[in-house]
Amino acid sequence: MADGDTLTLQRDIGGGLNSGRHDRPALIAFVEDSTSETALREGLSEVAPGELDIRRGGIKAAINALRKSATPRVLIVDVAGADQPLSLLHDLSLVTEPDVRVLVLGEINNLDFYREVTRGLGALEYLTKPVTRDTIGRHFAPLIVGKAPVLETGQGGRVVSVTGVRGGVGATTVAVNLAHHFGIVADRHTVMFDPDLHLGTAAMLLDSPAGPGLRMALESPDRVDELFVERSAQPVSGRLHVLAGEMRLADQPDYALHAAETLVSALSRRYNFVVCDVPFRPQALFRDLLDIAHQRVLVMEPTLASVRDALRFLALPAGPAQIRRPVIVLNRLGQPGGLNRKKIEEALKTKVDVVIPDIPRVAELAATLGEAVSKNRNGFRKGIVEIARLTAYVRLLDAGKDFEAATPQRASLLRRLLRR
């Protein structure tokens, strides 16, 4: 031990669950309550497949158990309720191997305590209870697999891709309403980016014109800068813009290598959120956008074909900035002849994150009028709020601002035509 008063932990985060001796357990957790246990199981399911070894009991139980058994590569301990948690963490170091990676849960919400646990005693991270699946996934999961956690401040550059697992499942509607929610309800600078130059409808759904700038950016990325972005993105409101284009079906853009990365980088410097409506077709542009995104959102409907295709999308390799698996949105639940949620989750072998009920009349009317489906208080709006929470990682949405008051007072294209 390097210091008699500190845990001797492996501070290099280059390892993972599979590093070190093969005879050591990968991960063991000792927690005091069922809520924390559930959060750990759900939040670590993607980085620690299989049955997690989570035992009831706090740090004292961990000390007693590890006196008699091999030290795991990753150890999660709960110090809630302990009279002298710092002393007990020191005692833990005496019964564990030096390279153990310790993650700590507790009830003390104090900066000095956090510093002592992580800097003084060498634990990799400390989280205050109660914890949720998302908190565990953001802060513990990267450290368990040997990655540096990505800072999720929500202040800029958050890129979210929305993809339908097959055509016609409502992915564009979800993407448009998510961007509308970020930009208008949450007051964050947001751009709705529709890369489909032939058949994209995001601009139309927001009653905004498409311009020539997007094609130019994809063909000549060296011309893209903040000024170019300002001139190319069309305003829907002060905080919501749309970047879209429209080409003849007979034309094909000459997509330049790495143009998507250059364009998204420029958008990220200008906007807090970049929502990309990314269809999955065998084109380099769309695959690049899926890889660039910080968070993927997959939209499916309750059909057997959607389940099959969702499984194929979930098997795609994650992008370099993606910590957790895609957010799964089950759209149109309750439609005639559709599967129920339980059957879908059994087939996917994972939980659906967000459910949106089938409200075809409301969705069709909103599309016709160029308005957000989630403008009114309905099941669709609730689903969009939940998607925003899962993708933004910040407390945004529905935080005291009335939706109707937040909606710009602008007549849709259809309404203007009807008034003539």
C-alpha positions in Angstrom: 0.0 0.0 0.0 1.3 3.4 -1.0 -0.1 5.2 1.9 -1.4 3.8 5.2 -4.4 6.1 5.2 -5.6 5.6 1.6 -7.1 2.9 -0.5 -4.6 1.6 -3.0 -6.7 1.6 -6.1 -5.9 1.4 -9.8 -6.4 5.0 -10.8 -5.7 4.2 -14.5 -9.1 3.7 -16.1 -7.6 1.8 -19.1 -8.7 -1.6 -17.8 -12.1 -3.2 -17.7 -14.1 -6.1 -16.4 -12.0 -8.6 -18.4 -8.6 -7.3 -17.3 -6.5 -8.9 -14.7 -6.5 -12.5 -13.4 -9.1 -14.8 -14.9 -10.0 -16.4 -11.5 -11.3 -13.1 -10.0 -14.9 -12.2 -10.0 -15.7 -9.4 -12.5 -18.0 -7.3 -10.2 -19.6 -7.6 -6.8 -21.9 -5.0 -5.3 -23.0 -4.6 -1.6 -26.0 -2.4 -1.2 -28.4 -1.7 1.6 -31.8 -1.3 -0.2 -33.8 -2.6 -3.1 -34.0 0.7 -4.9 -30.3 0.9 -5.3 -30.1 -2.8 -6.3 -32.7 -2.2 -9.1 -30.8 0.9 -10.3 -27.5 -1.1 -10.5 -29.1 -4.0 -12.3 -30.7 -1.7 -14.9 -27.9 0.8 -15.2 -25.1 -1.8 -15.6 -27.0 -4.3 -17.7 -25.2 -3.1 -20.9 -21.7 -3.2 -19.6 -22.0 -6.2 -17.3 -24.1 -8.8 -19.1 -25.4 -11.7 -17.3 -26.5 -12.0 -13.7 -24.9 -9.4 -11.6 -23.6 -10.4 -8.2 -25.4 -7.9 -6.0 -25.6 -8.7 -2.3 -27.6 -7.1 0.4 -25.6 -5.3 3.0 -23.3 -2.3 3.2 -19.6 -1.8 3.6 -19.4 -3.9 6.8 -20.8 -6.9 4.9 -18.3 -6.2 2.1 -15.4 -6.2 4.5 -16.5 -9.5 6.2 -17.1 -11.2 2.8 -13.8 -10.2 1.2 -11.8 -11.4 4.2 -12.7 -14.9 3.1 -13.0 -14.6 -0.7 -11.2 -13.3 -3.8 -11.3 -9.6 -4.5 -13.4 -8.7 -7.6 -12.0 -6.5 -10.3 -14.8 -4.0 -9.6 -16.4 -3.5 -6.2 -19.4 -1.3 -5.5 -20.1 -0.6 -1.8 -22.8 1.2 0.0 -21.7 3.3 3.0 -25.2 4.6 3.8 -26.0 4.4 7.5 -22.4 3.7 8.5 -21.2 5.7 11.6 -17.7 6.2 10.3 -17.7 5.6 6.5 -14.2 6.9 5.9 -12.7 4.6 8.5 -14.6 1.7 7.1 -13.4 2.4 3.6 -9.8 2.4 4.9 -10.6 -1.0 6.6 -11.8 -2.2 3.3 -8.5 -1.5 1.7 -6.8 -3.9 4.2 -8.8 -6.9 2.9 -8.8 -6.2 -0.9 -6.2 -6.5 -3.6 -4.4 -3.2 -4.5 -5.8 -2.9 -8.1 -9.5 -3.2 -7.1 -11.7 -0.5 -8.6 -14.0 0.8 -6.0 -17.3 2.7 -6.6 -19.1 4.0 -3.6 -22.8 4.8 -2.8 -23.8 6.8 0.2 -26.2 9.3 1.8 -23.8 12.2 2.6 -24.2 15.0 0.1 -21.2 17.0 0.9 -18.3 18.2 -1.3 -15.6 17.6 1.3 -16.8 14.0 1.8 -16.8 13.4 -1.9 -13.3 14.7 -2.2 -12.1 12.6 0.7 -13.6 9.5 -0.8 -12.4 10.0 -4.4 -9.1 11.9 -3.9 -8.1 11.0 -0.4 -9.1 7.3 -0.3 -8.8 6.7 -4.1 -12.3 5.5 -5.0 -13.1 6.0 -8.6 -16.5 7.6 -8.0 -19.0 8.4 -5.3 -22.7 8.9 -5.9 -25.3 10.2 -3.4 -28.5 8.1 -3.0 -31.1 7.7 -4.1 -29.6 6.7 -7.5 -31.4 5.9 -10.7 -30.6 3.7 -13.7 -29.5 6.7 -15.7 -27.2 8.0 -12.9 -25.6 4.6 -12.7 -25.3 4.3 -16.4 -23.7 7.8 -16.8 -21.2 7.7 -13.9 -20.5 4.1 -13.0 -20.8 2.2 -16.3 -17.9 4.0 -18.2 -15.6 3.4 -15.3 -16.5 -0.3 -15.1 -15.5 -0.8 -18.8 -12.4 1.3 -18.5 -13.6 4.5 -20.2 -13.5 8.0 -19.0 -17.0 9.3 -18.3 -18.4 11.8 -20.7 -19.4 15.1 -19.1 -23.1 15.7 -19.7 -23.7 19.3 -18.9 -26.4 20.0 -21.5 -24.8 23.4 -22.2 -23.8 22.6 -25.7 -23.1 20.2 -28.5 -25.4 17.3 -27.4 -26.2 15.3 -30.6 -29.2 13.1 -30.6 -30.1 10.8 -33.6 -33.6 9.6 -34.1 -34.1 6.6 -36.4 -37.0 4.5 -37.3 -36.3 0.8 -37.3 -38.3 0.6 -40.4 -40.2 3.0 -42.6 -43.5 4.6 -41.4 -43.1 4.1 -37.7 -43.2 7.8 -36.8 -39.5 8.6 -36.3 -39.6 11.9 -38.0 -42.6 13.0 -35.9 -40.7 12.0 -32.7 -37.6 13.8 -33.9 -39.5 17.0 -34.8 -41.4 17.1 -31.5 -38.2 16.4 -29.5 -36.5 19.3 -31.2 -39.6 21.5 -30.6 -39.5 20.5 -26.9 -35.8 21.3 -26.5 -36.0 24.6 -28.4 -39.4 26.0 -27.4 -40.4 24.5 -24.1 -37.0 24.1 -22.6 -35.6 27.4 -24.1 -32.4 25.7 -25.3 -30.8 26.6 -28.6 -31.7 23.7 -30.8 -31.4 22.8 -34.5 -33.6 20.2 -36.2 -31.2 18.6 -38.7 -32.8 16.6 -41.5 -30.1 15.1 -43.7 -32.5 13.4 -46.2 -32.3 15.7 -49.2 -34.7 13.7 -51.2 -37.6 12.7 -49.0 -37.1 14.5 -45.7 -40.2 16.1 -44.1 -38.9 17.6 -40.9 -38.9 21.1 -42.3 -42.5 20.7 -43.5 -43.7 19.4 -40.2 -42.3 22.5 -38.5 -43.7 24.8 -41.3 -40.3 25.9 -42.3 -38.7 26.2 -45.8 -35.8 24.1 -46.9 -32.7 25.8 -48.3 -29.7 25.1 -50.5 -27.1 25.3 -47.7 -27.3 21.7 -46.6 -26.4 20.2 -49.9 -23.5 22.7 -50.2 -22.3 21.7 -46.8 -22.3 18.0 -47.6 -20.5 18.5 -50.9 -18.0 21.2 -49.7 -17.4 20.8 -46.0 -14.4 23.1 -46.2 -16.9 26.0 -46.5 -18.7 25.2 -43.3 -18.2 27.5 -40.4 -20.4 29.3 -37.8 -21.4 32.0 -40.3 -22.4 29.3 -42.8 -24.5 27.6 -40.2 -26.2 30.9 -39.2 -27.2 31.6 -42.8 -28.3 28.0 -43.7 -30.5 27.1 -40.7 -34.0 28.5 -41.0 -35.6 29.9 -37.8 -38.8 28.4 -36.4 -38.5 30.5 -33.3 -35.7 32.3 -31.5 -34.4 29.1 -30.0 -35.4 26.5 -32.6 -33.9 26.4 -36.1 -34.2 23.8 -39.0 -31.4 22.7 -41.3 -32.9 20.8 -44.3 -32.7 20.7 -48.0 -34.6 19.5 -51.0 -33.3 17.9 -54.2 -34.8 16.5 -57.3 -35.2 12.7 -57.0 -33.1 12.3 -60.1 -30.1 14.1 -58.6 -27.6 12.6 -56.2 -25.4 14.7 -53.9 -21.7 14.2 -54.1 -21.2 13.5 -50.4 -17.6 14.4 -49.3 -15.7 12.2 -46.9 -16.2 13.4 -43.2 -18.6 16.1 -44.3 -21.1 15.0 -41.6 -18.5 15.3 -38.9 -17.5 18.8 -40.0 -21.1 20.0 -40.2 -22.2 18.5 -36.9 -19.2 19.9 -35.2 -20.1 23.4 -36.5 -23.7 22.9 -35.4 -22.6 21.7 -32.0 -20.6 24.9 -31.4 -23.7 27.0 -32.2 -26.5 25.0 -30.6 -27.1 23.3 -27.3 -28.9 20.4 -29.0 -28.6 18.9 -32.5 -31.5 16.6 -33.2 -30.9 14.5 -36.3 -33.7 12.7 -38.1 -31.5 9.8 -39.5 -33.1 7.3 -41.8 -31.2 4.0 -42.1 -30.3 3.5 -45.7 -27.0 2.2 -47.0 -25.5 5.6 -47.4 -22.3 6.8 -45.8 -23.9 10.1 -44.6 -26.5 8.3 -42.5 -24.1 5.8 -41.0 -21.7 8.6 -40.1 -24.5 10.5 -38.3 -25.4 7.4 -36.3 -21.7 7.1 -35.2 -21.3 10.8 -34.4 -24.4 11.0 -32.1 -24.0 11.1 -28.4 -27.3 9.2 -28.0 -29.2 7.1 -30.5 -33.0 6.9 -30.3 -34.7 4.0 -32.0 -38.4 4.3 -32.8 -40.5 1.2 -33.4 -44.2 0.2 -33.5 -45.8 -2.8 -31.9 -45.4 -5.3 -34.8 -43.3 -8.4 -35.3 -41.4 -6.8 -38.2 -40.4 -3.8 -36.0 -39.2 -6.2 -33.3 -37.0 -8.0 -35.8 -35.5 -4.8 -37.1 -35.1 -3.3 -33.7 -32.9 -6.3 -32.7 -30.8 -5.7 -35.7 -30.3 -2.0 -34.8 -29.4 -2.8 -31.3 -26.7 -5.1 -32.6 -25.0 -2.2 -34.4 -21.7 -1.2 -32.9 -21.9 1.9 -30.7 -20.3 5.2 -31.7 -17.2 6.5 -29.8 -19.3 9.0 -27.8 -22.1 6.6 -26.9 -22.1 5.3 -23.4 -25.4 3.6 -23.2 -27.5 1.6 -25.6 -30.0 3.3 -27.8 -33.2 4.7 -26.2 -36.0 2.4 -27.4 -39.3 4.2 -28.2 -42.4 2.1 -28.7 -44.7 4.3 -30.7 -48.4 3.7 -31.4 -48.9 1.2 -28.6 -52.5 0.1 -28.7 -53.0 0.2 -32.4 -55.4 -2.4 -33.8 -53.6 -5.8 -34.2 -50.5 -4.7 -32.4 -48.4 -6.6 -29.9 -48.5 -5.7 -26.3 -45.6 -4.2 -24.4 -44.8 -7.4 -22.4 -44.4 -9.5 -25.6 -42.2 -6.9 -27.2 -39.9 -6.7 -24.2 -39.7 -10.5 -24.1 -38.7 -10.6 -27.7 -36.2 -7.7 -27.4 -34.8 -9.2 -24.2 -34.6 -5.7 -22.8 -37.0 -3.0 -21.5 -38.7 -0.5 -23.7 -37.6 3.0 -22.4 -40.5 5.1 -23.6 -44.1 4.2 -24.7 -46.2 6.5 -26.9 -49.9 5.6 -27.3 -51.6 5.4 -30.7 -53.3 8.7 -31.3 -53.6 8.8 -35.1 -56.1 11.6 -35.4 -54.1 14.0 -33.2 -50.9 13.2 -35.1 -52.5 13.6 -38.5 -54.0 16.9 -37.7 -50.8 18.3 -36.2 -48.9 17.2 -39.3 -51.5 18.9 -41.6 -51.3 22.2 -39.6 -47.5 22.2 -39.2 -47.7 22.0 -35.4 -46.1 19.8 -32.7 -48.2 16.8 -31.8 -47.1 17.4 -28.2 -48.6 20.9 -28.1 -51.6 19.6 -26.1 -51.4 17.6 -23.0 -51.6 14.0 -24.2 -49.8 10.7 -24.1 -47.5 11.8 -27.0 -46.3 14.8 -25.0 -45.6 12.7 -22.0 -43.5 10.4 -24.2 -41.5 13.3 -25.7 -40.7 14.7 -22.2 -39.4 11.3 -21.2 -37.3 10.9 -24.3 -35.9 14.4 -23.7 -35.0 13.4 -20.1 -33.2 10.3 -21.2 -31.3 12.0 -24.0 -30.4 15.3 -22.5 -29.2 14.1 -19.1 -30.2 17.4 -17.6 -33.3 18.6 -15.8 -35.2 20.3 -18.5 -38.5 19.7 -19.5 -41.9 20.7 -18.2 -40.1 22.6 -15.5 -42.7 25.3 -15.0 -43.2 26.7 -18.5 -46.6 26.4 -19.9 -46.5 24.7 -23.3 -49.1 26.8 -24.9 -47.4 30.0 -23.8 -44.1 28.6 -25.1 -45.5 27.9 -28.6 -44.7 30.7 -31.1 -47.7 32.6 -32.2 -47.3 31.9 -35.8 -50.0 30.6 -38.3 -49.1 27.4 -40.1 -48.8 27.4 -43.9 -52.2 25.7 -44.2 -53.9 28.3 -42.0 -52.4 31.1 -43.9 -53.6 29.7 -47.2 -57.1 29.2 -45.8 -57.3 32.8 -44.7 -56.7 34.1 -48.3 
